[in-house]
Amino acid sequence: MGKITLSGFIDVPEHELNQVKKALVTHIELTQREVGCLVFEVTQCNTRPTRFDVYEEFVDKAAFEAHQQRVKVSDWGRVTVNVKRSYQIVEKV
């Protein structure tokens, strides 16, 4: 198995923006501490404040899947239920 890279963006409903931004701080901290996380960056777009660019790298598919499972049951998962996600996931062998 090779490294997994996720890149893309999320679009946040405007009325949920403050709540998502607040939860994002903890989400980033927890993810960066995960075993197998190499890079985890989420940055707010300068020209479109409800859009956040996302870039992630995990050592392998198992680490990436563990991250996805944690997120599903996390506060971040709950807070971002209405967020539109647009990602490309690539496994490098």
RONU-226759 format. One record per atom (N, C-alpha, C): residue number from 1; residue in one letter; atom name; x, y, z. Coordinates in nm, 4 decimals. Example, Ala and Ser with C-alpha at 12.3 -4.5 7.8 and 13.67 -1.06 7.14 Angstrom:
<recs>
1,a,N,1.3190,-0.5690,0.7800
1,a,CA,1.2300,-0.4500,0.7800
1,a,C,1.3200,-0.3300,0.7800
2,s,N,1.2850,-0.2250,0.7080
2,s,CA,1.3670,-0.1060,0.7140
2,s,C,1.2900,0.0030,0.7870
</recs>
This chain:
<recs>
1,m,N,0.0836,-0.1193,0.0000
1,m,CA,0.0000,0.0000,0.0000
1,m,C,0.0874,0.1247,0.0000
2,g,N,0.0381,0.2275,-0.0695
2,g,CA,0.1117,0.3517,-0.0776
2,g,C,0.0442,0.4642,-0.0030
3,k,N,0.1063,0.5782,-0.0107
3,k,CA,0.0571,0.6983,0.0558
3,k,C,-0.0762,0.7407,-0.0055
4,i,N,-0.1654,0.7910,0.0788
4,i,CA,-0.2955,0.8415,0.0367
4,i,C,-0.2937,0.9940,0.0456
5,t,N,-0.3365,1.0581,-0.0623
5,t,CA,-0.3465,1.2037,-0.0652
5,t,C,-0.4907,1.2421,-0.0961
6,l,N,-0.5423,1.3336,-0.0179
6,l,CA,-0.6752,1.3885,-0.0413
6,l,C,-0.6575,1.5373,-0.0652
7,s,N,-0.7183,1.5878,-0.1711
7,s,CA,-0.7145,1.7319,-0.1964
7,s,C,-0.8495,1.7766,-0.2487
8,g,N,-0.8830,1.8993,-0.2190
8,g,CA,-1.0100,1.9530,-0.2646
8,g,C,-1.0558,2.0667,-0.1765
9,f,N,-1.1864,2.0727,-0.1547
9,f,CA,-1.2411,2.1819,-0.0751
9,f,C,-1.3727,2.1404,-0.0116
10,i,N,-1.4124,2.2205,0.0881
10,i,CA,-1.5451,2.2072,0.1470
10,i,C,-1.6141,2.3422,0.1347
11,d,N,-1.7439,2.3384,0.1135
11,d,CA,-1.8258,2.4587,0.1127
11,d,C,-1.9199,2.4517,0.2323
12,v,N,-1.9125,2.5552,0.3145
12,v,CA,-1.9863,2.5603,0.4403
12,v,C,-2.1077,2.6511,0.4234
13,p,N,-2.2256,2.6065,0.4668
13,p,CA,-2.3408,2.6970,0.4647
13,p,C,-2.3083,2.8226,0.5468
14,e,N,-2.3404,2.9374,0.4931
14,e,CA,-2.3023,3.0639,0.5572
14,e,C,-2.3489,3.0740,0.7024
15,h,N,-2.4690,3.0269,0.7310
15,h,CA,-2.5215,3.0375,0.8670
15,h,C,-2.4506,2.9426,0.9651
16,e,N,-2.3682,2.8513,0.9150
16,e,CA,-2.2939,2.7585,1.0014
16,e,C,-2.1441,2.7905,1.0065
17,l,N,-2.1031,2.8970,0.9395
17,l,CA,-1.9615,2.9279,0.9245
17,l,C,-1.8895,2.9451,1.0580
18,n,N,-1.9442,3.0217,1.1498
18,n,CA,-1.8757,3.0441,1.2785
18,n,C,-1.8593,2.9150,1.3572
19,q,N,-1.9608,2.8324,1.3583
19,q,CA,-1.9548,2.7056,1.4303
19,q,C,-1.8499,2.6130,1.3689
20,v,N,-1.8443,2.6068,1.2372
20,v,CA,-1.7465,2.5222,1.1687
20,v,C,-1.6050,2.5729,1.1943
21,k,N,-1.5839,2.7035,1.1852
21,k,CA,-1.4510,2.7602,1.2098
21,k,C,-1.4040,2.7292,1.3521
22,k,N,-1.4934,2.7361,1.4462
22,k,CA,-1.4601,2.7073,1.5860
22,k,C,-1.4208,2.5596,1.6025
23,a,N,-1.4963,2.4701,1.5428
23,a,CA,-1.4687,2.3260,1.5530
23,a,C,-1.3438,2.2867,1.4747
24,l,N,-1.3098,2.3629,1.3734
24,l,CA,-1.1954,2.3309,1.2880
24,l,C,-1.0640,2.3297,1.3652
25,v,N,-1.0486,2.4186,1.4602
25,v,CA,-0.9248,2.4258,1.5383
25,v,C,-0.8954,2.2920,1.6052
26,t,N,-0.9925,2.2367,1.6732
26,t,CA,-0.9753,2.1073,1.7403
26,t,C,-0.9596,1.9957,1.6386
27,h,N,-1.0345,2.0010,1.5304
27,h,CA,-1.0259,1.8976,1.4269
27,h,C,-0.8841,1.8897,1.3695
28,i,N,-0.8248,2.0023,1.3410
28,i,CA,-0.6883,2.0041,1.2885
28,i,C,-0.5908,1.9473,1.3906
29,e,N,-0.6018,1.9916,1.5145
29,e,CA,-0.5113,1.9431,1.6203
29,e,C,-0.5206,1.7916,1.6362
30,l,N,-0.6411,1.7392,1.6434
30,l,CA,-0.6597,1.5950,1.6622
30,l,C,-0.6077,1.5164,1.5418
31,t,N,-0.6349,1.5654,1.4231
31,t,CA,-0.5914,1.4945,1.3029
31,t,C,-0.4407,1.4936,1.2904
32,q,N,-0.3763,1.6054,1.3166
32,q,CA,-0.2307,1.6114,1.3048
32,q,C,-0.1604,1.5196,1.4050
33,r,N,-0.2297,1.4812,1.5112
33,r,CA,-0.1732,1.3891,1.6107
33,r,C,-0.2002,1.2422,1.5781
34,e,N,-0.2812,1.2164,1.4767
34,e,CA,-0.3148,1.0781,1.4419
34,e,C,-0.1918,1.0043,1.3896
35,v,N,-0.1825,0.8776,1.4270
35,v,CA,-0.0774,0.7918,1.3735
35,v,C,-0.0967,0.7816,1.2224
36,g,N,0.0090,0.8077,1.1483
36,g,CA,0.0018,0.7960,1.0033
36,g,C,-0.0314,0.9233,0.9301
37,c,N,-0.0640,1.0306,1.0008
37,c,CA,-0.0920,1.1581,0.9356
37,c,C,0.0406,1.2269,0.9047
38,l,N,0.0631,1.2561,0.7782
38,l,CA,0.1847,1.3256,0.7356
38,l,C,0.1608,1.4757,0.7195
39,v,N,0.0493,1.5102,0.6577
39,v,CA,0.0143,1.6505,0.6334
39,v,C,-0.1368,1.6637,0.6477
40,f,N,-0.1794,1.7698,0.7156
40,f,CA,-0.3221,1.7979,0.7248
40,f,C,-0.3387,1.9485,0.7299
41,e,N,-0.3904,2.0053,0.6209
41,e,CA,-0.4057,2.1496,0.6104
41,e,C,-0.5468,2.1832,0.5646
42,v,N,-0.6091,2.2749,0.6350
42,v,CA,-0.7400,2.3262,0.5962
42,v,C,-0.7307,2.4777,0.6069
43,t,N,-0.7479,2.5472,0.4944
43,t,CA,-0.7327,2.6921,0.4936
43,t,C,-0.8545,2.7582,0.4295
44,q,N,-0.8977,2.8649,0.4930
44,q,CA,-1.0136,2.9390,0.4430
44,q,C,-0.9741,3.0176,0.3191
45,c,N,-1.0566,3.0126,0.2192
45,c,CA,-1.0337,3.0844,0.0931
45,c,C,-1.0459,3.2356,0.1170
46,n,N,-0.9536,3.3111,0.0594
46,n,CA,-0.9541,3.4573,0.0762
46,n,C,-1.0696,3.5248,0.0028
47,t,N,-1.1088,3.4713,-0.1105
47,t,CA,-1.2105,3.5362,-0.1923
47,t,C,-1.3512,3.4804,-0.1725
48,r,N,-1.3582,3.3647,-0.1081
48,r,CA,-1.4875,3.2991,-0.0855
48,r,C,-1.4861,3.2427,0.0572
49,p,N,-1.5250,3.3202,0.1556
49,p,CA,-1.5073,3.2830,0.2962
49,p,C,-1.5812,3.1568,0.3418
50,t,N,-1.6769,3.1097,0.2647
50,t,CA,-1.7468,2.9868,0.3038
50,t,C,-1.6793,2.8627,0.2450
51,r,N,-1.5696,2.8819,0.1726
51,r,CA,-1.4948,2.7695,0.1140
51,r,C,-1.3620,2.7529,0.1889
52,f,N,-1.3286,2.6255,0.2149
52,f,CA,-1.2019,2.5911,0.2791
52,f,C,-1.1298,2.4900,0.1918
53,d,N,-1.0049,2.5210,0.1587
53,d,CA,-0.9229,2.4280,0.0825
53,d,C,-0.8671,2.3228,0.1774
54,v,N,-0.8666,2.1977,0.1327
54,v,CA,-0.8250,2.0851,0.2163
54,v,C,-0.7141,2.0080,0.1453
55,y,N,-0.6091,1.9756,0.2210
55,y,CA,-0.5025,1.8905,0.1687
55,y,C,-0.4584,1.7975,0.2811
56,e,N,-0.4586,1.6683,0.2532
56,e,CA,-0.4220,1.5675,0.3522
56,e,C,-0.3279,1.4652,0.2901
57,e,N,-0.2341,1.4160,0.3704
57,e,CA,-0.1504,1.3029,0.3308
57,e,C,-0.1430,1.2066,0.4490
58,f,N,-0.1643,1.0798,0.4189
58,f,CA,-0.1526,0.9741,0.5189
58,f,C,-0.0566,0.8686,0.4658
59,v,N,0.0137,0.8013,0.5566
59,v,CA,0.1173,0.7060,0.5157
59,v,C,0.0621,0.5917,0.4325
60,d,N,-0.0623,0.5531,0.4592
60,d,CA,-0.1221,0.4431,0.3837
60,d,C,-0.2737,0.4452,0.3977
61,k,N,-0.3365,0.3537,0.3282
61,k,CA,-0.4830,0.3464,0.3267
61,k,C,-0.5399,0.3179,0.4660
62,a,N,-0.4725,0.2348,0.5431
62,a,CA,-0.5207,0.2023,0.6779
62,a,C,-0.5257,0.3267,0.7662
63,a,N,-0.4220,0.4089,0.7602
63,a,CA,-0.4187,0.5323,0.8395
63,a,C,-0.5278,0.6289,0.7931
64,f,N,-0.5464,0.6379,0.6623
64,f,CA,-0.6500,0.7254,0.6069
64,f,C,-0.7890,0.6782,0.6503
65,e,N,-0.8132,0.5484,0.6425
65,e,CA,-0.9434,0.4944,0.6816
65,e,C,-0.9686,0.5111,0.8310
66,a,N,-0.8643,0.4965,0.9124
66,a,CA,-0.8787,0.5188,1.0568
66,a,C,-0.9189,0.6645,1.0819
67,h,N,-0.8582,0.7556,1.0084
67,h,CA,-0.8943,0.8977,1.0203
67,h,C,-1.0406,0.9185,0.9829
68,q,N,-1.0836,0.8610,0.8720
68,q,CA,-1.2213,0.8766,0.8279
68,q,C,-1.3198,0.8230,0.9320
69,q,N,-1.2876,0.7101,0.9928
69,q,CA,-1.3757,0.6524,1.0954
69,q,C,-1.3824,0.7418,1.2189
70,r,N,-1.2673,0.7973,1.2599
70,r,CA,-1.2672,0.8869,1.3761
70,r,C,-1.3529,1.0093,1.3478
71,v,N,-1.3384,1.0644,1.2283
71,v,CA,-1.4114,1.1862,1.1932
71,v,C,-1.5625,1.1627,1.1967
72,k,N,-1.6071,1.0476,1.1514
72,k,CA,-1.7513,1.0188,1.1461
72,k,C,-1.8183,1.0289,1.2828
73,v,N,-1.7466,0.9956,1.3886
73,v,CA,-1.8056,0.9961,1.5226
73,v,C,-1.7565,1.1132,1.6076
74,s,N,-1.6909,1.2094,1.5447
74,s,CA,-1.6338,1.3223,1.6183
74,s,C,-1.7282,1.4424,1.6189
75,d,N,-1.6922,1.5411,1.6995
75,d,CA,-1.7648,1.6676,1.7010
75,d,C,-1.7595,1.7316,1.5623
76,w,N,-1.6434,1.7218,1.4955
76,w,CA,-1.6297,1.7762,1.3603
76,w,C,-1.7308,1.7117,1.2655
77,g,N,-1.7459,1.5819,1.2748
77,g,CA,-1.8423,1.5119,1.1900
77,g,C,-1.9840,1.5618,1.2132
78,r,N,-2.0164,1.5871,1.3378
78,r,CA,-2.1499,1.6369,1.3721
78,r,C,-2.1698,1.7802,1.3231
79,v,N,-2.0710,1.8655,1.3457
79,v,CA,-2.0814,2.0069,1.3102
79,v,C,-2.0853,2.0277,1.1584
80,t,N,-2.0206,1.9395,1.0837
80,t,CA,-2.0101,1.9588,0.9383
80,t,C,-2.1049,1.8703,0.8578
81,v,N,-2.2103,1.8248,0.9187
81,v,CA,-2.3037,1.7362,0.8500
81,v,C,-2.3627,1.8017,0.7242
82,n,N,-2.3774,1.9335,0.7228
82,n,CA,-2.4366,2.0036,0.6085
82,n,C,-2.3337,2.0608,0.5115
83,v,N,-2.2066,2.0333,0.5370
83,v,CA,-2.0990,2.0844,0.4519
83,v,C,-2.0936,2.0037,0.3224
84,k,N,-2.0747,2.0739,0.2108
84,k,CA,-2.0576,2.0071,0.0820
84,k,C,-1.9082,1.9814,0.0621
85,r,N,-1.8731,1.8547,0.0365
85,r,CA,-1.7336,1.8158,0.0204
85,r,C,-1.7046,1.7828,-0.1263
86,s,N,-1.5922,1.8316,-0.1736
86,s,CA,-1.5484,1.8016,-0.3093
86,s,C,-1.3995,1.7652,-0.3027
87,y,N,-1.3712,1.6345,-0.3089
87,y,CA,-1.2351,1.5858,-0.2882
87,y,C,-1.1914,1.4942,-0.4009
88,q,N,-1.0606,1.4878,-0.4163
88,q,CA,-0.9981,1.3863,-0.5004
88,q,C,-0.9048,1.3071,-0.4093
89,i,N,-0.9188,1.1757,-0.4097
89,i,CA,-0.8358,1.0893,-0.3264
89,i,C,-0.7490,1.0045,-0.4185
90,v,N,-0.6181,1.0071,-0.3928
90,v,CA,-0.5229,0.9355,-0.4775
90,v,C,-0.4342,0.8491,-0.3889
91,e,N,-0.4161,0.7222,-0.4304
91,e,CA,-0.3223,0.6345,-0.3615
91,e,C,-0.1979,0.6232,-0.4484
92,k,N,-0.0855,0.6593,-0.3901
92,k,CA,0.0416,0.6516,-0.4633
92,k,C,0.1123,0.5228,-0.4251
93,v,N,0.1394,0.4421,-0.5242
93,v,CA,0.2051,0.3132,-0.4985
93,v,C,0.3529,0.3175,-0.5266
</recs>
